[in-house]
Amino acid sequence: MLPVVLLCPAEDGIRDRSPFRGLGVVYKSQGVRDVQADGGDLKVFVTGRTINVFTSESGAIYTVDGTCVSEFEGTVHETVRPGIYIVRADGMVKKVLVK
């Protein structure tokens, strides 16, 4: 009996597999807007309709009319409706636009 050898082409997903991408690359590909990282302890940016807040302090996210959307203690990722929002934490204030 003769051995049978099957030759199959590689699937696109395997052949085209890209190396691991860091979070910065992922956020850039998602269209990050309104990055507000001025070297302070409060870093805020928007991906899609999510406000991402990185801080070790407690604070809150408000609409421009003063309505509290979310209170937080440290890092938070809050999905919101389109609009302008104010992020406050430990005396620092950032404004973000969610489209």
C-alpha positions in Angstrom: 0.0 0.0 0.0 1.3 3.5 -0.9 1.3 6.3 1.6 -1.1 9.1 0.8 0.1 12.7 1.4 -2.4 15.5 1.5 -1.2 19.0 0.7 -3.6 21.7 1.9 -3.0 25.4 1.6 -2.7 27.3 4.9 -5.8 29.2 6.0 -5.6 33.0 5.6 -6.0 33.5 9.3 -2.9 31.4 10.1 -0.7 32.6 7.3 -1.6 36.3 7.8 -1.4 36.2 11.6 0.1 39.5 12.8 2.2 39.7 15.9 0.8 41.0 19.2 -0.1 44.6 19.1 0.1 46.8 22.2 -2.9 48.7 23.5 -1.7 52.0 22.0 -1.9 50.4 18.5 -5.3 49.1 19.2 -6.6 52.4 20.5 -5.1 54.2 17.5 -6.9 51.9 15.1 -10.2 52.6 16.9 -9.9 56.3 16.3 -8.9 57.7 19.6 -10.1 61.3 20.0 -9.5 64.1 22.5 -6.5 62.6 24.2 -5.9 64.6 27.4 -2.7 63.5 29.0 -0.7 66.5 30.2 1.7 64.7 32.5 -0.6 65.0 35.5 -2.2 62.2 37.5 -5.4 62.3 35.5 -5.4 60.8 32.0 -8.6 60.8 29.9 -9.3 59.7 26.4 -12.2 58.5 24.3 -12.6 55.4 22.2 -15.8 55.1 20.3 -18.4 56.1 22.9 -16.4 55.1 26.0 -14.6 57.7 28.2 -11.5 56.1 29.6 -10.1 57.6 32.8 -6.8 56.6 34.3 -6.1 58.0 37.8 -5.4 56.8 41.3 -7.8 59.4 42.7 -11.5 59.4 43.2 -13.6 61.6 40.9 -16.6 61.9 38.7 -17.8 62.4 35.1 -20.3 65.1 34.5 -22.3 66.4 31.5 -21.9 70.1 30.7 -25.1 70.9 32.5 -23.7 69.5 35.8 -25.4 66.1 35.8 -23.2 63.4 37.4 -22.9 60.5 34.9 -20.5 58.3 37.0 -18.4 58.5 40.2 -15.2 56.5 40.3 -12.3 55.5 42.5 -9.3 55.0 40.2 -9.5 53.8 36.6 -12.9 53.7 34.9 -14.3 53.0 31.4 -17.7 54.6 31.1 -19.8 54.2 27.9 -21.9 57.4 27.3 -24.1 59.1 24.7 -22.5 61.6 22.3 -21.8 65.0 23.9 -19.3 67.0 25.9 -18.3 65.7 29.3 -16.2 67.0 32.2 -14.0 64.7 34.1 -12.9 65.8 37.6 -10.5 64.1 40.0 -8.5 65.5 42.9 -8.7 69.2 41.7 -7.9 68.4 38.1 -10.4 68.9 35.3 -10.5 67.5 31.7 -13.1 68.1 29.0 -13.8 65.4 26.4 -16.0 65.2 23.3 -17.8 62.0 22.5 -19.0 61.8 18.9 
